[in-house]
């Protein structure tokens, strides 16, 4: 097996590396101190297994998995973290196992054995809609977008609106358009419904950007945004807005 060790703490990486030293059948291809290094190493080495911390700078562990899945090369994952509140999300992300720091040698051996059995199985479990399932109902705080080697982190307070484009979504943020391979429905399910509203079958709107709703002569409504942009508002979308305003 070819493995990556991904953790922002030197000591944590060293402990995993020490445990793996007793297993010549496992090759440590690289060690990574953050999510960006992890993506680069995964592309270079095509690992069978990753030992992955969750709370890291720049990109967290779940965001790393989301980007790996989007590229179609998700290996077996063993989470290694100091925070047990992430356990449920880890298993919903189809992790092989979850090691809570500090862990014993026996506990590590059990996790590695699971990963080895998984590699021998004919079809490891798929991580379909990884981000949606891993979040377990908690609204996103940011969105990661990968374009070739470039990764952009979009904070939701900078996101103006989202448009459906077949199997992609167009994200409008700070005067730029970014494309992400995800359906509008799956992204909507991850966002705070009191903040991002489906105003049209093809549009999600950040309510903080809304200035007013205009009705033209054809009884067609448009949302007018702070930057002057106009987005179509369907009857159902207008009803959602009214319900939200009346309930506020």
N, C-alpha and C positions, 0 to 999 in steps of 0.2 A: 504494500500500500504506500502511496505517496501522500504525505500529509503537510499541511500548513499549520503553524501556530500563530494565532492572531490575538494580541493583547497589548495594551499600551504600557503595561508594567513589566520591566525587565525581569524582576524576580518571578512573576507569574509565568512568563515564557520559559524561564530556566527550569522551573519545577516540572512543567509538562515535558520539556526536552529530556530532563533526567529520567523521568518515568519511561519515556519512549526508548531510551538507550538500552533497556533490557529486551527490546524487541527488534532484532535485526531485520525482520520482515517488513518493518515500517521505516520508510525513508522520510526524514524531515527535509522537504525540498526548500523551505524558506520560513523565516520568522518575520512577522509584520507588526509594526507598532501602531498602525491606524488603519482605517477602512480603505483609504486610497491605495496604500501599499498592498493591502489584501487583494483588491481588484486586479492590480497589475500582476501580482504573483500568481493569482488564479489563472489569468490568461496565459501566463508563461509556462506554468508547470502542470496545469490540468489535474489538480489533486483529487484523490479518491476520498479524502477525509480532511476536515478542518476542525481545529480546536479554537473556538471563537468566544471572545469576551463580548459582553453586550454594551456596557457603557464605555464608550471610547470617544475621543475628540474627533471632530469633522464628520464622520459617519458612524452611527452605532451599529451593533451587530445585526439587527433586523434589517436595516437599510442595506448593509452589505449583501445579505441573503436575497433581498428583493432585486438588486442589480444583477447578481449572479443568475438568478432564476430567469430574468428577462433575456439574458444571453444564452439560456439553454444549457448551462453547465453547473448545475447545483450538485455538489458532492454531499456525502454523509456529513452531518454536523453534530459535534458535541459542544454544547455551550459550557463555558467555564467562567463563572461570575461570582461576585460577592453578594449579590442581591437576590434573595429567594422570591421576591414578588414577581419576577419575570418567568418563573417556572412554567406556569400554565401557557403563556404565550409561546414559550420555547417549544413545548410539545405540540402545540397547534401549528407551529411552523415545521412540523415533521422532523424535529431534532431526534437524533439517535438516543441521546442522553443529556443530562443536565448535571454538571458538577458544581457544587456550591463550595466556594473557598472558605476555609482551608479544607481540603479533602484528603482522604487517606490513600495509601498505595492500593489497597484492596478495592476501594471505590473506583479509582482510576482504571484498574485492571478490568473491572466489570463493564465499564463504559467502552473500553477499547474492544473487549470481546463482542459486545453488541455490534459495534461498527464492522468488525471482521465478519460476523455472521451476515450482516446486511450486504456486504460486498459479494458474498458467495451466493446470495439469493438471486433468482433470475430477473427480478424487477423491483428495485427499491421504490418506496412510496414517492409519488410525485408531490410537489409543493404547489399545487394549483392555487392561484390568487394568494400568494404567500403573504403579501402585505396586509390584505384584508383580514385573513384569518389570524395572523400573528398579533394584530392589534387588539383582538378580543373586545371590540366595541369601544375602545378608547379612541377619541378623535385624533387625527394626525395633527402634529405641530409643525411639520415641514414635509416637503415632497422632494425626493431625489430624482434627478433626470440625467440619464447617461446618453451622450452623443459621441460615439466613437470612444476615444480615450478621455474625453472631457466629462466630468461629473459636476452638475450644478445643484446646489441645495437651495430650494425655494422656501423661504419662511412664509407662513400663511398670511401674516399681516402685510406682506408685499404682493400677494396674489390678487389680481383685479377680477378676473373671470376665467372660466374654462369652457372650451368649445369641443364638442364631439367631432371627430374626423375618422370615421370608420373604426378601426381597431386602435386608434390613437386618441389622445386628448391634446388640444392646444392650450397651453398655459400662458396667460398674459400677465407679465410681471415686470414692473419698472420699465415700461416702454418696449419690452422685448417679447417675442413669441418663442416658446419652447415646446417641442413635441415629445410626448411620452407614450410608450406603448402600453396602454391601459384603456379599458372602456370607461365611458363617462359614468355608467351606473355603479361600477365597482369603486371608482374614486369618490363618488357622491356618498356611498355607504361609509366611507372612512372619515368624512368631514363633519364638522359640527353643524347640525341642521338648523341651529339658531343663527348661524353666521353665514353659511353658504346655502343658497336657495336655488332650486331648479326652476328657472323662470320660463323655460322653453325646453322642448325635447332635446335640443342640441346645446343648451347653455346652462351653466351654473354661475351664479353671481355672488360676489362678496358684498354683503349688504352695506358694509362701511363705505363702498364706492358709489352707492346709489344717491342721486340728487333728487330725481323726480320721475314720474311716469307720465308720458305724453300720449294722448289719443289723437290719431290723425283722422282725416275725413273718411277713411275706409274702415273705421272702427278697429284699426290695428294699433296696438300699444307698443311703445318703445320705452326701454329703460335708459335714462340719460345719466351718464356717470360723471364723476368729478372732472375727468380729463376731456369731456365732451363726446366720448364714445357713445354710440347708440346700439343697444342690443334688443332683439325682438322679445316680446313678452306674450306668451300664449294665454288663452283664457284660464287654463288650469294653473299656469304660473302666476297670473294675477290674483287668482283665488288664494293661492298659497301665501302670497304677500299680504293680502287683506287679513287672512287668518292670523298671521304672525303679528301684524300691527294691532289688530283688535285684542290679541291676547297679551300684548306688552303692557 
